[in-house]
Amino acid sequence: MTDPETEALGDAELLSVTASRLVRLQTEVLENLEIPLTYRQERTLTRVQQGYTSVISLARLANLTLPTVSETVSVLVRRGLISRQEDPKDRRLSLLELTPLGVKALAAARTALEEAMGGLFDGLDDRARREFLASLEHIRLNARKWFAGHE
């Protein structure tokens, strides 16, 4: 199944166009939730839940600057989705934790994104889906290496 719009695109351009469409889809899904989120806010909530509980660890993981991550965290704190606690080991640092409202917002975001993104695999059998996801993970890791080399 080909699309005339993408037939003439090279691999890199097709990847870029597809990524852009996926970001648009994700943005629309997240901004229409009961507790609206941006992409960066959703990723921050996810990472805090995964155990990245400092601004420094979040910035390193996402290849973002400390001021960028600090601003996102501050917004989430003001909205009551994340709490900041003083780190008992180093009073200069804060530990981040999802609030009950943050847990609720993240669960709703995951459900809505699963529903929206799930249909993108229509027409792929299980083997093709697994191969695609393995290739996508490989591309993601290569992108991480690229960022690590350009810091």
Secondary structure, DSSP 8 states (H G I E B T S, - for coil): ---HHHHT--HHHHHHHHHHHHHHHHHHHHHTSSS---HHHHHHHHHHHTT--SHHHHHHHHT--HHHHHHHHHHHHHTTSEEEEEETTEEEEEEEEE-HHHHHHHHHHHHHHHHHHHGGGTT--HHHHHHHHHHHHHHHHHHHHHHHHT-
